[in-house]
Amino acid sequence: MREFSKRYWPTIPGIILMAAFMLGPVIWAFYGSLTNVSLTGPRAQNPDFIGLKNYSHLFTDPAFPKSIWLTIVFVLLSAVVAQNLLGLLLAVLLERSNKIIGRAVSTTVVAAWVMPELVSAFACYAFFSKAGTMNQILGVFGLHEIEWLFAFPMASVILANIWRGTAYSMMNYQAAIGEVDHSLTEAAVVDGANSWQVFAHITVPVIKQTIVTNMMLITLQTMSAFTLIFVMTAGGPGTKSMTLPVFAYKVAFKYGDIGYGCAIAVVMLVIGAIFGVIYIRSMKNEKGLSNE
């Protein structure tokens, strides 16, 4: 008991704060999803308990599966594939480059990440708008203007999210690669391994836990991305870029159906929890293999 107190007593204030600021809103959202509470009108103060009607409506709403699909595409392409691989590539290249070039590239990439999300969103809107930088570049080569945010809304927000979020993966991988024992890589080179073989058979296995952790974190961050998409396209045109966070916002605050919006938020929470379970299991399996 005394050992338990020494180890866990300092964490109790943090647990209480997390329960107050995180668990409370989660419980309220779940309860709200079981009611017909609205933003205005009599149901704003006196909602009725309607059970699972919001969920039955959600799973028959044609906009819901489309939002799920767009969210999957957005997360898979911009985070799991692009941010993860590009961040790893940049980390490897910067580890091998000279200090001046490395600092210049790092500063340029990190600047997009440290910039407030709202500022980044407006910058990306200006870049892809009809009179924006992208069309100005195309005009130099004699190409006609394209309304990127109307013709290719998902491609635009995916590229914007890659630009803004790659620095996070890059910094994670830089720290992990810096911890790789140089004696292992030197021994592999002495044995005749080339750069690719050293990376594939030495570096990647050593930083495997970092890869799993990074993929999990950027997946959850990207799945909840709202400001970037809302500023650039507001989920449009129509519903062509309406991911789940934008869908929930529009339902709750544009149409005033808070209960229905809470149901969407709860579904997002469940999806995030599933990813969390997968992450925890993969980390446990990885630790188990390393201990054998």
Secondary structure, DSSP 8 states (H G I E B T S, - for coil): -HHHHHHHGGGHHHHHHHIIIIIHHHHHHHHHTTB---SSSHHHHS--B-TTHHHHHHTT-THHHHHHHHHHHHHIIIIIIIIHHHHHHHHHHHHHS-HHHHHHHHHHHHHHHHS-HHHHHHHHHHHHSTTSHHHHHHHHTT-----HHHHSHHHHHHHHHHHHHHHHHHHHHHHHHHTS-HHHHHHHHHTT--HHHHIIIIIHHHTHHHHHHHHHHHHHHHHT--HHHHHHTTT-STTTT--HHHHHHIIIIIS--HHHHHHHHHHHHHHHHHHHHHHHHHHHHHHHHHH-
